[in-house]
């Protein structure tokens, strides 16, 4: 198993403290993630992404955004929680 360097560990801790996650949301799965968020069970409404964004959804006064900077996706803690829920419940149908 590959060992994570101390520098990478510190960077991950700093990013988590700032509330940003990099390369978490898989670019190829953004349409699938958006469809899952917008289904009748979740009720998110898709919005037009602004420049530098690949996903923008709105629900109950909350807007979530996934950004893309030509190298990686960038998201907030809220999106991170939704992404992991998507992976658990969408990929592993119970």
C-alpha positions in Angstrom: 0.0 0.0 0.0 1.3 3.5 -0.9 2.3 5.7 2.0 1.1 9.3 2.0 3.9 11.8 2.6 3.8 14.2 5.6 3.6 17.2 3.2 0.5 15.6 1.5 -1.1 14.9 4.9 -0.6 18.5 6.1 -2.1 19.8 2.8 -5.1 17.5 3.2 -5.6 18.7 6.8 -5.3 22.4 5.7 -7.8 21.9 2.9 -10.3 20.1 5.2 -9.9 22.9 7.8 -10.7 25.4 5.0 -13.7 23.3 3.9 -12.4 22.5 0.4 -11.9 19.0 -1.1 -9.9 18.5 -4.2 -10.4 15.7 -6.8 -13.2 14.2 -4.7 -16.1 14.4 -7.2 -15.2 12.4 -10.3 -15.6 14.5 -13.4 -17.0 11.7 -15.5 -19.8 11.0 -12.9 -21.0 14.6 -12.5 -24.1 14.1 -14.8 -25.0 10.9 -12.9 -24.5 12.7 -9.5 -26.7 15.7 -10.7 -29.4 13.3 -11.8 -29.3 11.5 -8.4 -29.6 14.9 -6.6 -32.5 16.0 -8.8 -34.6 12.8 -8.5 -37.9 12.8 -6.6 -36.3 11.5 -3.4 -33.7 14.3 -3.1 -35.4 17.3 -4.8 -32.4 19.4 -5.7 -33.0 21.8 -8.7 -30.3 22.2 -11.3 -29.1 25.7 -12.1 -26.8 27.0 -14.9 -23.2 26.7 -13.7 -21.2 29.9 -13.7 -17.7 30.1 -15.3 -15.4 27.6 -13.6 -18.3 25.5 -12.3 -19.4 22.1 -13.5 -22.4 21.6 -11.2 -24.7 24.0 -9.4 -27.8 22.8 -7.6 -30.3 24.5 -5.3 -32.7 23.3 -2.6 -34.4 24.9 0.4 -32.3 28.1 0.2 -29.0 26.2 -0.1 -26.9 26.2 -3.2 -24.1 23.7 -3.8 -21.4 24.0 -6.3 -18.6 21.8 -7.8 -15.9 23.8 -9.4 -13.3 22.7 -12.0 -10.0 24.4 -12.6 -8.9 22.5 -15.7 -7.0 20.0 -13.4 -9.3 19.0 -10.6 -12.7 19.3 -9.1 -13.2 21.4 -6.0 -16.1 21.1 -3.6 -17.2 22.1 -0.1 -17.9 20.0 2.9 -21.7 19.9 2.1 -21.0 18.5 -1.4 -18.4 16.0 0.1 -21.2 14.6 2.4 -23.6 14.3 -0.5 -21.0 12.8 -2.8 -20.2 10.0 -0.3 -23.9 9.4 0.2 -24.3 9.1 -3.5 -21.5 6.6 -3.7 -22.9 4.5 -0.8 -26.6 4.5 -1.9 -26.4 4.8 -5.6 -23.6 2.5 -6.4 -24.7 -0.1 -3.8 -28.5 -0.5 -4.3 -29.9 -2.0 -1.1 
